Amino acid sequence: MRYAVLGTGTVGRTIAGRLLDLGHEVVLGTRVPEATRQRAEFADGRLPVATYAQAARDGETLINATNGLASVAALRDAGAADLDGRILIDVANPLDFAEGFPPRLDVVNDDSLGEMLQRAFPGLRVVKTLNTMNCRIMVDPARVPGDHQVFLSGDDPDAKRATRELLHSFGWPDARILDLGGIETARGTEMMLPLWLRLMSTLGHAEFNFRVETAEVGADGTV
């Protein structure tokens, strides 16, 4: 597959590196390719860099790893309105650090970044996933022991199937991928971020994830 990872921060670089390790073609999209190539993280030349528009044009599947507050603008720069039918895997969160740490959610309760992207670019098939954990765990779930979960939200069944296959390649078994339903369910996973940030502060690290335990429930709803 050819992937365009939009965003050159830690999350984008981590996902792009894992995709390369799996044998995919990858290009990282940024507003300033030349300046990005001068950064120490890109000194070895392993991760190819292009403009948002060039990366999106070359990628069969797009991955949004930009700052959540700038994601819609980044996708506009990428020409996403002209990319009907492409899958957009959204791993970003709309965190506003204007007043320091912890950040607040810029959209919350009755909207989400996932929904905003789907509304802004109706021709894209948006799938929200991987936004409830550290990026190292995104691509290597074995870093955290036990049966912790990753969530999936989106309106297009085929796009979710393709995203599920990518998650499998990252090491997520099918039983640990929880499909929450339509893209509106991204509201719930994005609203987990304030809790995730507080847990990170309390634990002193980001090597953790959420685990959903269920009881045995009968057909009549009794436990």
C-alpha positions as CSV (number, residue, x, y, z in Angstrom):
1,M,0.0,0.0,0.0
2,R,1.0,3.6,-0.4
3,Y,0.3,5.7,2.7
4,A,0.4,9.5,3.1
5,V,0.9,10.4,6.8
6,L,0.0,14.0,7.3
7,G,2.0,15.5,10.2
8,T,5.7,15.2,11.1
9,G,5.5,15.1,14.9
10,T,6.3,12.1,17.0
11,V,3.0,10.4,16.2
12,G,3.4,10.8,12.4
13,R,7.0,9.7,12.4
14,T,6.2,6.7,14.6
15,I,3.4,5.5,12.4
16,A,5.3,6.2,9.2
17,G,8.3,4.3,10.5
18,R,6.2,1.3,11.4
19,L,4.5,1.3,7.9
20,L,8.0,1.3,6.3
21,D,9.0,-1.6,8.4
22,L,6.0,-3.5,7.2
23,G,7.0,-2.9,3.6
24,H,4.6,-0.2,2.6
25,E,5.4,3.0,0.6
26,V,5.1,6.0,2.8
27,V,5.5,9.8,2.5
28,L,5.1,12.3,5.3
29,G,3.1,15.5,4.5
30,T,4.1,18.9,5.9
31,R,3.6,22.5,5.1
32,V,7.4,23.1,5.0
33,P,9.2,20.2,3.4
34,E,12.6,21.8,3.2
35,A,12.7,23.0,6.8
36,T,11.4,19.6,7.9
37,R,14.2,17.8,6.1
38,Q,16.7,19.9,8.2
39,R,15.4,18.6,11.5
40,A,17.6,16.1,13.3
41,E,14.8,13.4,13.2
42,F,15.0,13.4,9.4
43,A,18.8,13.4,9.1
44,D,19.1,9.8,8.0
45,G,16.7,10.4,5.1
46,R,14.7,7.3,5.9
47,L,11.3,9.1,6.0
48,P,10.5,10.9,2.7
49,V,8.9,14.3,3.1
50,A,6.6,16.2,0.7
51,T,4.0,19.0,0.9
52,Y,0.6,18.0,2.1
53,A,-0.8,18.1,-1.4
54,Q,2.1,16.0,-2.9
55,A,1.8,13.4,-0.1
56,A,-2.0,13.2,-0.4
57,R,-1.8,12.8,-4.2
58,D,0.6,9.9,-3.9
59,G,-1.1,8.1,-1.0
60,E,-3.8,5.5,-1.5
61,T,-4.8,5.9,2.2
62,L,-4.3,9.0,4.3
63,I,-3.5,9.1,8.0
64,N,-4.1,12.3,9.8
65,A,-1.5,12.8,12.5
66,T,-1.6,16.6,12.5
67,N,-2.3,18.9,15.4
68,G,-6.0,18.4,15.9
69,L,-6.8,22.1,15.9
70,A,-5.1,22.4,12.5
71,S,-6.4,19.2,10.9
72,V,-9.1,20.6,8.8
73,A,-6.8,23.3,7.4
74,A,-4.1,20.7,6.7
75,L,-6.5,18.5,4.8
76,R,-7.6,21.6,2.8
77,D,-3.9,22.2,1.9
78,A,-3.7,18.6,0.9
79,G,-6.5,19.0,-1.6
80,A,-8.7,16.5,0.3
81,A,-11.8,17.8,-1.4
82,D,-10.6,16.3,-4.6
83,L,-9.7,12.9,-3.2
84,D,-13.1,11.3,-3.2
85,G,-13.1,7.7,-2.2
86,R,-9.9,7.7,-0.3
87,I,-9.7,6.4,3.3
88,L,-8.7,8.9,6.0
89,I,-7.6,7.3,9.2
90,D,-7.8,10.0,11.9
91,V,-5.6,9.5,14.9
92,A,-5.6,13.1,16.1
93,N,-7.3,14.8,19.0
94,P,-8.6,18.4,19.2
95,L,-6.5,19.5,22.1
96,D,-6.1,23.2,22.9
97,F,-3.0,24.1,24.9
98,A,-3.6,27.9,24.8
99,E,-4.0,27.9,28.6
100,G,-1.3,25.4,29.3
101,F,-1.5,21.9,30.7
102,P,-3.8,20.1,30.9
103,P,-5.3,21.2,27.6
104,R,-9.0,21.4,27.0
105,L,-10.9,19.8,24.2
106,D,-11.7,22.3,21.4
107,V,-14.8,20.4,20.4
108,V,-16.7,18.2,22.9
109,N,-20.0,16.6,23.8
110,D,-22.0,17.2,20.6
111,D,-19.2,17.1,18.0
112,S,-15.8,15.6,17.4
113,L,-12.8,16.1,15.2
114,G,-13.6,12.9,13.4
115,E,-17.1,14.3,12.5
116,M,-15.7,17.7,11.5
117,L,-13.3,16.0,9.0
118,Q,-16.1,13.9,7.6
119,R,-18.4,17.0,7.2
120,A,-15.6,19.1,5.7
121,F,-14.6,16.4,3.2
122,P,-17.7,14.2,2.5
123,G,-15.9,12.4,-0.3
124,L,-13.4,11.0,2.1
125,R,-14.1,7.9,4.2
126,V,-13.1,8.9,7.7
127,V,-12.2,6.3,10.3
128,K,-11.3,7.3,13.8
129,T,-8.9,5.0,15.7
130,L,-5.8,4.8,17.8
131,N,-6.4,8.2,19.4
132,T,-6.7,6.9,23.0
133,M,-3.0,5.8,23.5
134,N,0.6,6.7,23.2
135,C,1.9,6.4,19.6
136,R,4.4,3.7,20.5
137,I,1.5,1.5,21.7
138,M,-0.5,2.3,18.6
139,V,2.1,0.4,16.4
140,D,3.2,-2.1,19.1
141,P,0.4,-3.0,21.5
142,A,2.6,-5.7,23.1
143,R,4.3,-2.9,25.0
144,V,1.4,-3.1,27.4
145,P,0.5,-6.6,28.7
146,G,-3.0,-7.9,28.8
147,D,-6.1,-7.6,26.6
148,H,-6.3,-3.8,26.3
149,Q,-8.4,-2.4,23.4
150,V,-8.3,0.0,20.4
151,F,-11.6,1.6,19.3
152,L,-12.9,2.1,15.8
153,S,-15.5,4.7,14.6
154,G,-16.7,5.4,11.0
155,D,-19.6,5.3,8.6
156,D,-18.1,3.3,5.8
157,P,-17.9,-0.5,6.4
158,D,-15.3,-1.1,3.8
159,A,-13.1,1.7,5.1
160,K,-13.4,0.2,8.6
161,R,-12.5,-3.2,7.3
162,A,-9.3,-1.9,5.6
163,T,-8.4,0.0,8.8
164,R,-9.0,-3.2,10.9
165,E,-6.5,-5.0,8.6
166,L,-3.9,-2.3,9.2
167,L,-4.5,-2.6,12.9
168,H,-3.9,-6.4,12.6
169,S,-0.6,-5.7,10.9
170,F,0.4,-3.4,13.9
171,G,-0.3,-6.3,16.2
172,W,-3.9,-5.7,17.3
173,P,-5.8,-9.0,17.3
174,D,-9.4,-8.8,16.1
175,A,-10.9,-9.5,19.5
176,R,-9.2,-6.4,20.9
177,I,-10.6,-4.0,18.2
178,L,-13.9,-2.6,19.4
179,D,-16.1,-1.2,16.6
180,L,-18.2,1.5,18.3
181,G,-20.3,2.4,15.3
182,G,-20.6,5.5,13.2
183,I,-18.3,8.5,13.1
184,E,-20.3,10.2,15.8
185,T,-19.0,7.7,18.3
186,A,-15.6,9.5,17.9
187,R,-17.0,11.9,20.5
188,G,-16.6,9.3,23.2
189,T,-13.0,8.3,22.3
190,E,-11.9,11.9,22.0
191,M,-13.4,12.7,25.4
192,M,-11.2,10.0,26.9
193,L,-8.2,12.3,26.4
194,P,-8.7,14.5,29.5
195,L,-8.7,11.2,31.6
196,W,-5.7,9.9,29.6
197,L,-3.7,13.0,30.3
198,R,-4.5,12.9,34.0
199,L,-3.5,9.3,34.1
200,M,-0.2,10.1,32.4
201,S,0.5,12.8,35.0
202,T,-0.4,10.5,37.9
203,L,1.6,7.5,36.6
204,G,4.5,9.5,35.4
205,H,4.7,7.8,32.0
206,A,2.5,7.0,28.9
207,E,3.0,3.3,28.7
208,F,-0.6,2.3,29.5
209,N,-3.9,1.8,27.7
210,F,-7.6,1.2,28.4
211,R,-9.0,-2.2,29.0
212,V,-12.7,-3.0,28.8
213,E,-13.8,-6.0,31.0
214,T,-17.3,-7.5,30.4
215,A,-19.3,-10.0,32.5
216,E,-21.1,-13.0,31.0
217,V,-24.5,-11.7,30.1
218,G,-27.4,-13.9,29.1
219,A,-29.9,-13.4,26.3
220,D,-32.3,-11.8,28.7
221,G,-29.7,-9.3,29.9
222,T,-29.0,-10.9,33.2
223,V,-25.5,-11.5,34.5
